[in-house]
Amino acid sequence: MIIRGLLTSLIDGVVRIFSASGRYGESFDMREFLQHYGFASSPKSGAELIIVIEGNVITCIGSDDRRYRLSLADGEAALYDWQGQKVHLKANKEIEISGCDILTANANISATITSPLAKVVASTQVEFDTPLIQCNGDVTIAGGLTCAGTYGESGGGITTPGNITTTNGKVQTSEVISEGALTLQGTTVGVVETGG
């Protein structure tokens, strides 16, 4: 026999145990709450249950909660909870993760995102906590660039096969320019070591 019930409590463990109310005047205590492999949820009290009764064997095989259920388009799927957190697989082939305060992904070896365009939108800042950032292409910066430390492991220099150009600023050094050439207003000047 299959009936509907309302969850009153759920105890987590290797075997999950539920208590529920059933038909008028009917209740079930300390019975097995079954779920599919690879998926786990802990419904809140008041959730609707599908309960199978075979003699003295009483098992919950399904649960739902219309209080928090999402409205989905035809063919869509989602994971969701009572706080409004959700992973929504939309019909337009978009996956939306929303409603959470903190989003964390952990990988033991590597993580890869492959896409023609990847965009990060942060209202305050983006922080990289890593000893090295490597870019295999060009970098375009619309704003300023500030380095709080030194360049290189021991304060090395900036090396470029092209030009360093400033349109309204200064290129300054407290050291002696000892080799190479310096171009001033279009005129290249051979540099010989000078100073102290």
Secondary structure, 3 states (H helix, E strand, C coil): CEEEEEEEEEECCCCCEEEEECCCCCEEEEEEECCCCCCCCCCCCCCEEEEEEECCEEEEEEEECCCCCCCCCCCCEEEECCCCCEEEECCCCCEEEECCCCCCCCCCCCCCCCCCCCCCCCCCCCCCCCCCCCCCCCCCCCCCCCCCCCECCCCECCCCCCCCCCCCCCCCCCCCCCCCEEEECCEEEECCCCCC
